Structures are given as C-alpha cells and as structure tokens.
Amino acid sequence: MEIINQALGSVSNFMYTYILIIMLVAAGLWFTLRTRFVQFRLFPEALRVLTEKKRDGKDISSFQALMISTASRVGTGNIAGVATAIAASTAIGGYGAIFWMWLLALIGAASAFIESTLSQLYKQKNGTDFVGGPAYYIQKALGSRKLGILFAVLLIACFAYGFNALQSFNAGSSLKYYIPEYDSSFWPYVVGGILALLTALTIFGGVHRISGLVSAVVPVMAFIYIGLGLYITFSNLRDVPAMFAMIFGQAFNTQAIFGGFAGSCVMQGIKRGLYSNEAGMGSAPNAAAAADVSHPVKQGLVQMLSVFIDTILICTTTAFMLLLSGVPINESVQGMDYVQAAVFQQVGEFGPLFITISIFLFAFSSLVGNYYYTETNFKFIRDSRIGLLVFRCSCVAAIFIGALLDFSTVWTLADILMGLMAMVNLVVILLLGNKALAALKDYASQRRKGENPVFRAKDTGIGDPEVWNEEHARKWS
C-alpha cells in the first residue's frame, strides 16, 4: 500500500505542479477578462435571477439546480479538506493555503459561469427532464462523441467511485474522536452500510426526489455551520487581524510559494480549492443543465454563486474556526482530528458532536448530489434500464467500501481523477468559450431594453435549436 500511495502521490504532484495549476489560473483569468469580470459585475443580477419562480411544479428551478450543485460542492472537503490543506503545508506556510483557495474561487467563478452557460445552451430533453453537461456540449458543439464519452467516463470514475468513497471515509473518520480504535473496529462497516443504505433509498427515487431533498437540507446545514463559525470568530475578535496577517504573509512568503512546491501552501490551496468549489472542473454543469430557464446565461450566473457559497462562505468558516481556535497546526493531526480538536477548544464537548453531525449531513448531501452527476453521464454513454440498475448498485458499493479505505490513498486517488476531468473540460471550454460569450451579449442586450431575456437559437446561431425554439420562447414570453 505504501508503494501504491507513493506512485499515486508522484502522479498527482506532477499533474498539479506542471499542468493543472497553469490551466486553472489561465482559464480563470482569460474568462474573467473576456466576460469583463462577470463574477463581480453581475453578482447582483445573479441574486435576482435566483429568486425567479419555476413555471410549474414539474420543472427544476434555478434554485433547485443550484442546490444540487451546491450539495455536491459543499461536502466533507469544506471541513476535512480545509484542515488537510492547512496541516499538510504547515512547514512552509499553512495559513497561506487559505489565500490561494480564495484566489482560485474568485477567478474560477468566471470559468464556472462559462461551463454552466454552455451546459444550458446544449442541453437536451429526456422525457420530462432536461439533461446536459460537458459530455453533451462536447458532442453537440465540438462534434466529438468519443471525447464526450471519455469525459463521461472520467466523471463517473471521479464522482461515483472517487469522491463518494472519500465522502464516506471522511464521515466515518469523524467518529475517531469518540472511538479511538475506530480503524480496527467494526464501526467503518456500520458507517459505510448506513450511508450506502440511505443513498440507495434516495437515488432510486429519481432526480426530483434528489432536487427536493437537497434544496431543503443544504441551506439549513450551511446556515447552522456558518453560525458556529461566526460565534468562534467574534469570540476571538481581537485575534482576527493577526490571523489575516498570517494568511497574507505566508501566502506571499517566497519559501511558502516555491519551497517544496508540490507540498506548498499554493499547491494545497489549489488542490483543496478545486476539490471544494469545482470551478472549471465540469461537474456543476451537469446540474446546471437540469434547470428550466428562459435564457442560458441565467443558470450560468446562478451556478457562479455556488462557487462563492462554497469557498468564500463555507471554506472560510472552517478556516476561521481552525486558525482562531488556539490549537497548534500539526502535520500529524489532519482532517477531522484537527477540526474536532479546534471546536472542542472553543465550545467544549458540544463542538465535536456538532461537527460529527455536520460531517454526516454534508457527506450525505454530497453523496446524493454526486450521484446525480454520474447518472446523467451514464445515460449519455448508454441509456439502459438494466445497465442503470447495475450502475446504481456499484455506486452504493463504492460508498460502503470508501468507509474502509486508507486516508492517503482515498485523497490522492480523488485528486488524480479530479485533475484528469478538469484538464479535459478546461480545454473544451476554452475552445467553446465564444459561444457562452455570445449568449452573454444577447442576455445583456435584452436586459438593457428592460426585457426578461428569452433565448432563441435562431437569433444567435448557437445552442440546440430543438430546445431553444419558438415553443420555448412562447412559454417564457
């Protein structure tokens, strides 16, 4: 196992150090400039669009699509992942990892806007639901079904078998605070079994059960979690300036940036930031396509918000709880151990209990949200009832097995799968970005006239004409 972990670690470090960091930053900056800072300029418009009501009880609204993608994004990575980023780079600037996580989110939000707008432009009707995502816009806009299938396979491997195993592992690791011998006990089997059973009951209910469940659970979870973070922050208000000084100081410390780059605060911040907010990775567009909206840009704007919710709110909450807790950063105490020690220091026994409950709820919502992504892509490859049944069973099995795996193996494997997926999608959205920009221009033109933007494929020459037709336009007029 040690040899396998070393090999996986070498692949992950090479991928992120020499390829992915350049692609993520370059794409984010490029789209930020091309959209004229859409993530800041149209932030109020995104909030307005989010409140629009759906047309009937069967449609998935912008808000519900946002909650599905947020459910996937807001998972154990927001808690254990942030702790891991800080602890893993503590020797060369652990505090600085938070800055690079913020920066990736701010510029990556533009990439999130582009990919989600593209997913709306090239979505398709599947029965009463809309489906879409990178696999679909690769096939329709680039004309390559083989590349679309490759992306779908990578996404399924990443989310069904990588991320969901990781969510299950992190949920179980929260019990180590109460069960010191957790790893060698029967409890990993219990945790894996419970999470697998609950997920199975949900995913066999279909997309509307998924959207209804997560749109109710995610906001409540996030609100309570942020509340605890605010309490700890205000309880240690006098230490906040020093904390910010450490974050910015270590972020721009030469040794922290370049010393041992693969394990530096920059790399840890980018890895955990990408795992957390998924901007440009090609996952959220699968949820974005499900929304029934009058114009593709509306869902691009709404999905852009999810990046801010995930990193700027949830991840920052975790970071503040850790850095203001008074618990020393220690490489040997990572993940949930670090988080639970930090909240215990601040609020006593209630803290670890609350974190344990939160991690299970976050993990469950992510398991469900992640599964939604994988089903859409499985059907893209082959829409088979028997095949889907077998696939669902394999997804449930992966959740069970994930609770039994090794810490390093699970995290590194998830990093590699995530990186491969992101590289394919980033190349594609750079090639197709002009189509999303044309949609943004059309949206802005209609808004300037005081109209509710309604998209027609024939007016712009982009998008799927079978979806964005006159029948669709009349529905929203």
Secondary structure, 3 states (H helix, E strand, C coil): CHHHHHHHHHHHHHHHHHHHHHHHHHHHHHHHHHCCCHHHHCHHHHHHHHCCCCCCCCCCCHHHHHHHHHHHHCCHHHCHHHHHHHHHCHHHCCCHHHHHHHHHHHHHHHHHHHHHHHHHHCCEEECCEEECCHHHHHHHHCCCHHHHHHHHHHHHHHHHHHHHHHHHHHHHHHHHHCCCCHHHCCHHHHHHHHHHHHHHHHHCCCHHHHHHHHHHHHHHHHHHHHHHHHHHHHHCHHHHHHHHHHHHHHHCCHHHHHCCHHHCHHHHHHHHHHHHHCCCCCCHHHHHCCCCCCCHHHHHHHHHHHHHHHHHHHHHHHHHHHHCCCCCCCCCCCHHHHHHHHHHHHHCCHHHHHHHHHHHHHHHHHHHHHHHHHHHHHHHHCCCHHHHHHHHHHHHHHHHHHCCCCHHHHHHHHHHHHHHHHHHHHHHHHHHHHHHHHHHHHHHHHHHCCCCCCCCHHHHCCCCCCCCCHHHHHHHC
